[in-house]
Each structure stands twice: as structure tokens, then as C-alpha cells.
Amino acid sequence: MTVAIFADSPTLTSGFGRTTSHIAAGLVRGGHDVACYGIKARSTDIPAGLPYAVWPAEQGGRWTDTLPEFFRTVQPDVLLLNMDAYNALECVELFKQAGWTGPTVSYVCFDGLPVSSTYLDAQRSCAAVWATSRTGAAYLESEGIAVAGYAPPGVDPEEFRPATDREALRAHAGLADASVVGVFATNTERKQVARAVAGFAEAVRLLPGRDLRLYLHCLPHGHWDLRELGRRYGVGDRLLFPSEDRYDEQRGVRTSGTGPRGEAPRGLPVLPASFSYVDRINVCDVLLNVPHSGDVEQVIIEGQACGVPLLHTDDEAIMGDAVGTGGILLPAADVGIGRLGQRLHHVAPQVIGEALAEVLADPARASALREAGVANAAAYPWSVLEDAALAMVSPFASPGDGTPRKSGSV
């Protein structure tokens, strides 16, 4: 069977890019032909030797212009949509405009719950719906939408794991005597990185004399000018970023492995270019993630797998469930309503700062969080999603494709 996937390109380092790569790999191992319509991908992103095809959507002009050609060329038997509920609404309309009349399977995540009926109707229009979490699946069912199953994203413990040379990493980065707070997020409104900066400034106030640094793994200029915010809060000289030049949030840095160490960038507000993504997590003493809404955020389980204590927004829903007992959940100071109708959980900077100061000043608490985090992350193997990918498409296999497996919960 030929399966088309519509999602962030599997060549990207975004959460959707990671899930797409594992979905595609699982389908290929199951004997299916796979073609990905790679949103945000350019031709130069596509390496040789991939076991599936990637159609780079960014070819000049509007990427939607090439979608009809994609369907004509690939001629898929089923279309798998890996998307959040907000953008899925636009996607199902685009599929119709592009002439797609076959079955669409939605693998949907939520940037907060609940969502308005318009976004739920987009899910109802799909031939089958899968969720990323038990909580998300239960919500869909409560709204009368049949859910074929759920499967969370995963983390590879052989790739994301505590560093054996952590002190050497920190020394190479010039951070041997510093305490490093890490924020791994895009500089977008949902991620609320500005609150992280404000909370960090509060921690600096609470821990006078401590050499605290804030590593922001994102663009300095995005939804917020983070350098300017740092100066406003009096911590501008404590901020670190991924690189001196403009950082590409979609393509990121090498995920893992050891690159040539070379010389550290002395006096520059960046981590060494040789550091992989896993190195950058492991150089941190604590990770902070305070989006006002979200799903199973990759940084939750990736940071936990590396054994770094985690502080996270408590949304009393999907994100909080994903953190489990492997992190400190930060209660919202107020709860607003977003454009989807979802709850927005805004954590006060004072709450952030007090929690940071508590963990940084309590080695026993930090050690317990490391242990609990590693245990929680171990419950998220990629094999669950890869196996679920086969179940997602199997009901739509023709007799010539073999006996379809019954769709169900994972």
C-alpha cells in the first residue's frame, strides 16, 4: 500500500519532524511505500538514501501550489495527517482543494484543551482519528468523535541519556562554576519564553552570589526580543544562545554524537558550535518549560531521559500527564482562553523563580527529580508510535495488500 504523510518534513528537528520520521520508518518496515509531503522542507534538506520519499514543500511560491501534483504523482491509497488540531482544520480544506478524495487518517495533538466545534468538525471529517495521548483521546470521545487509538511520541534512551563527561562539557563551555537553566523552545507566543526570562531573573535575586546562566535554545529575535528582555530584567549578561549567527529553529543542531571539540567561544554568549542537542541539554542543571498550552512536548521526555531536573507548566491535562512524577509542575497564576477555545495557563515569574531557586539550592531534590525523570522517559519508546502507524493505515489496505490489522488502542 502507498501511504502519503502530510506533516513537517521528517528531515527537520521539530517535534512534528521527529514524529513524522518514526511514523514513516514504521510504515516502511511494515512493507508500505511511503511518501512525505514535507512542510518547511527545501530540496537541500533531503539526504540521499532515505527509505521513503520526501517531497520538499518549499519550492518557491506557495507550497500549496504543489499539493495537487504530489497527489497525482504519488497516487496514495491513504493520507496520514500528522498535525495539531488548529492547523488540521486548514489542512483538510486544502486536501479537498487539491482533489484528494481518498481516506484521511488524522494523528492529532492539541495545543491545549478544549477546542471549539470548528476544529472538532475537521477531525470528524477524517476517516479515522488517532490521538497522541490518553487524555486527548478521552476528550475526543467525550465530544462524540470515535478514536481508533492513541500513541505518544517517544524518545530513544540510547540517544538521549545522561552525559558521562558532563563536567568536561561544562568546563569546555566555560561554565564549570555556573548553574545553568535551560529553555528549549521556539521563540513563539505559545512557548512563553519571556516568562522564563522573568522567572530566571527572580531566581537570580533569590540566590545572590550564585553564578546563574540561562541558555535559551531559540532565536534571540522572534515573538520577543530576548536580549532586550534580558537587559530589562538585569540579566542580559547571563543569557546564552545557540550561535553567534541567525539560528535556524527548524533545522537546529546535530542531535547527538561527538563532534570536534575545538576551542570554546571565550567571552561570547553562545555554547560551543561542536555541542550536539543532547550535549546542550546535559550541560544544564535544570530545564524550564512554561508554554501556556501544549501536548506531549518533546523536551519533557528528552530532558528527563538525559537526567536533567524539569520544571514545567501544570496544565492539569496533557502536558502535566506527560511530566508525571518526573518533574515539578508549576501552577498557573491565571487561566485564559486561546484562539481555539483552549485554556491558556500563565505561570507567574515569581513562581518560576522560587521553584528554580529551590531546585538549584537542594541537591537531594535535584537528584530525586533526575531519577524520577529517567524512569518516566523510559515509558515513551518510539516503538509504540511506529507500531501504531501500521494500525493507523491497516483498515484501508486493499485485499492485495494482505490482511488488515484491526485498529485499536495502543
Order of alpha helices (4+ residues) and beta strands (2+ residues): beta-alpha-beta-beta-alpha-beta-alpha-beta-alpha-beta-alpha-beta-alpha-beta-alpha-beta-alpha-beta-alpha-beta-alpha-beta-alpha-beta-beta-beta-alpha-alpha-alpha
